[in-house]
Structure formats: structure tokens, C-alpha cells
């Protein structure tokens, strides 16, 4: 568990090996962040982490024009097993798409798949920018792991190669008055893994809904009487998933 005395520290993701007493070099964007945004100076401390070695306290040893040197001083956290939740979403405009990536990371997504649906207007994504967003979101949210982001592909291509043991939840407002599609949410999962599918602006087409409903491992859910934007829907379904079988399950069970 993270020592509370370190909670206010600045966190930096470092993909290479981290060892006690090792020196590591920080450059480019992270250097700018530490020096110009966080105003870090020589002998100040930061937290440095990755999904293999865990999290460490590091002291700034030297600061140069194009890089800084850190000395790894103390281990703070070991890597723990995290939830295994995948997010499939149809990219929308730039700002809400980046918001989806950010919030999915903060809420524990392990893999993120941008997909093309019939109504997807955005046919290109900036994969490098998305990877930067997940790193920044992990640093801010105290995650040790960085979700894997995949390049854009057609939804049906992804579904056809899907592991049928991994249940997919997707929002479908057309089921609100259809009793034959109702099911018990509490019995969806048998293990802590799953996926969430978020449609495009305007929702899925009738053909797509028919296609999804034919897959026994894809489950439609009703998110209530309101029509939600894509970036709102992704948060809503992730929180629901956490309550059913994720980080929030123990709290919902304790209140029953």
C-alpha cells in the first residue's frame, strides 16, 4: 500500500528497468513538466514507476539543459494485480475522444480499442497522442500500469476475432421496453474480466444492433431514461462494471 506521506509527490512513468540506487535520466516532455510546471529543483524528490518494477522514491541529483538525473532511493509499492477491463469505443470529436481515453485510464481500463462503426465520423486517430494521454492519466491517478491502446479498426473485424469468454457490455436504449431482452446484471460475470463497448454519436444502426444481439457474449444494457453522450456513457458503464465485478464490488456487497 502507498505510504500516505508520499501521496502529494509528483509521479513520473519510466518504462525502463528501475533498481534501488540506480540513476535514471529524464528528458524531453517529462523534463519540461518537472522543471517548468512543477518547479522541481536539485535534491527534490519525485515518485517514479512502471508496471514491472513498481513505484520508487527518487531524488533529483543533477539538472542540465536537456535532461536531469534521478537517484532511486526507496521502494514505495510493489505491482499488484489489477482489474482486466477492456474498452471499445467509436472515436468522436477530438476533445471528447481524449476525455474518454483519460477517464478510461483513471477508472482502470487495461486495454483500449478505438473502433469504426457505421456512424463513426472520425476515421483517423493520433495514436501517439493517445498514448501520451494514458501515461499522464496513470501518473495523476496513482496507477502503476499503463493501458495498452490499439490502432483504429472496424468493429466487426474485432468482434469476429473476439475471445468469447470475455463478456462485452454495450449501451442500447432500444431495449427499454423489451422484456424479452432483460437479464440479471448480477450474473453476467464469472471472473473479474470483461469489456465495454461505447457507440458513436447517433448510436448504433439497426443492422449493427441486430449483429451484436446475435452474439451470446455481447450483452445490451439500459443506462436509463436519458440519452448519454459517448464520453458520459463510458464513465457510467465502467462504474456499473466496477460495482458488479470490479473495485467497487466489495462496497456494494457490504451494503446489501
N, C-alpha and C positions, 0 to 999 in steps of 0.2 A: 504494500500500500504506500502511496505517496506521502512522504513526511509533509505535514501541513506547513512547516516552516519554510518550505520551498515553493509553495503554491503561487506566490507572486512573481517568481522568477520568469525571465524570458526563455522561451523554448525554441530550439533550433533542430530541424531534422537533418541528420547526417547519414547518408546511405552507405558509407564505407564502415569498415570494422572499427569498433570503439573498445579500447582497452584502458584499464587503470594506468595512470602515469604516462600514457601516450600523449603526444602532441598532435593536434589536428589543425588543418588550415582552412579558414573560412574566406570565401571570395565573393565577388560579384554582388548579386541581389541581396544575399544574406548579410554581407559586409555592410552594404548601404543601410539595411534595416537596423542592424545593431548600432552603427555609429551615428547615422543621421536621424533615425526615427526614435530609437530607444536611448540614445545618448550614452552608450556604454563606453567606459574608459578602461585603461590598463588596471588590472587587478580586480575588476568587477567580475561577477560570476553569472553564468547562464546555465540552462539545462540543455543537454544535447542527447538525442535519442534516435533509435531506429527500431524496426520490428524484429530484429535478430538479437541484438545485444542488450536491449532495454534502455533505461534512462540514467544519465550520469550528470553530476555537478562538475562544471568545468570553469576554470579561471582564465581570464584573458591575460596572456603572457606578454604578447607584443602586438602593436598595431602599426601597420605600414600603409602606404598609399593604396595599394591594390589588394591587400589581404591582411588577415590577422591570425595570430597563433593562439590556440587554446591548449591548456594542460588539463587532462582528465583527472579529477581529484577523488571523486567518491561516487559509488553506485547508489542510485536512489530507488530504482524499480526494476524488477525482472519483467520480462514479457509474459503476459497472461493470455489464456485462451479467450478469444472474443467471439461475438456472435457471427454467424455466417449468413448474412443477408445481402442479396444481390438486387440492384435497382436497374430496371429497364425503363427508359423514358424517351419520348419523342421530343427532340430539341425544339424550342420555341425562339422567341427573340433573345438577343444576347444577354440582357440583364436577368430575366427570369431563368434562363438556362444556367447561368453562373450561380444563381441563387440555389437552384436545385442541386447542383454539384456540391456547393458549400454545405447545405443543410443535410444532405445525404451522408456526407463525411462526418459531420458533427454528431449525427444520430447513429453512427456505427456501421454504415454500409461497407461491405468487404469488396464488392465488385460493382462497377457502374457501366452499363451498356447503353449508349445512345442508339436509338433505332429509328428507321424510316417507316412511317405508316402512310396510308393513302392520303391523309390530310396534313402530313408533315410539310411545312413550308421551308424549313431550313434544311438544306441538302449538304451543307458543309459545316464542320466544326474545327475549332482550333485546339487540337489535342494537347499541344504543349501548354497552352493557357489553362486548360482544364487540369492538367497535372500539377501546375503551379498552385491552382486553387485548392486542390485536395491537400497538398502539403501545408499550405497556410492554415487551412481549416483544422488539420490534425494538430498543428502547433498550438493553435488557440484553444482547442477543446481538450487538451491533455491526452489525446490518443497516442499510442505508441506505434500503431500500424498505419499504413497509407493505403487507401483503397486502390485497387487496380482499375484503370479506365481503358476501355476498348474503343477502337475506331468505329465510326458510324457504319451500320449495316442494316439491311432490310429486316423488319420484324419477323416475317415468315421464315426467312433463312435461319434466323437464330432459333426460332421455335422448333423447326424441323430437326435441329441437331441437339435439342434440349435433353438433359437428364430428367427423365420422367419421375424420378423420386423426389425432385425438388419442386414443391408446390409454388405456383405463381398466383398471387392475388392481383386483381385489377378492378378499378372503379368502373361500375356500369350502372348508370342511373336508370336504364330501361328495365331493371328487374324490380323496381319499387312495388309494383302492383302484380307481380307474377309469383304466386305462391309455389308454383312447381319448381322454382329455382332456389327457393330458400334452403339454407343449410345451417348446421350448427358450427359457428365460428370456433368454438372451443375445441372441436375435434378435427380441425384442419391439419394440425401438425403432429408428428410422432417424434420429431427430433428438432433441435434448435438450428434449423437451416431453412431457407426459403427464398422467395423472390417477390418483388413488387413491380408491376407494370403500370406506367402512367401514360395515358394517351395524349394526343396533340390538342391544340386549340380546335374546338368544334367536336371533339370526341372521336371515337372510332366509327367507321362506316358500318352499315348493316352487314355487309359482306364480311368485314373483319370480326364483328361480334359473333356472327354465325360460325366463323372459322375458330375463334377462341373457345366458344362453348362446346365444340366437338372434342376438345382436348380434356380428358378427365383430370389432368393435373393442373389445369388453369381454372381458378375459382373467381367468379364475379362477386363483388361486394357492393353494397349500397352505402354511400357515405353521407346519407341524409338528404333533406329536402332542398338543399342549396346546390347550385352548380358551382363547383370549385375550379379556380384556375389551376393549371398544371403544377405550379410551384407550391400552392396551398395543398393540393391533393397529395403530393409526395410526402409532405410532413405528416398529414393526417393518417395515411396508411402505414407509414413507418411507426408512428406512435401506437397505432392499433396493433401492429405486429409485435411490438415490444410488450404490450400488455398481455398478448396471448402466449408468446413463447420467447420473449427476449429479456432485456434488462429490467423491465417493469413488471414482469410476471409475478415475482415474489411479493411485490407490494399489493397487486390486485388480489392475489390468493390470501394474503394475510388479513384483508378487509372483508373476506366473504364469511 
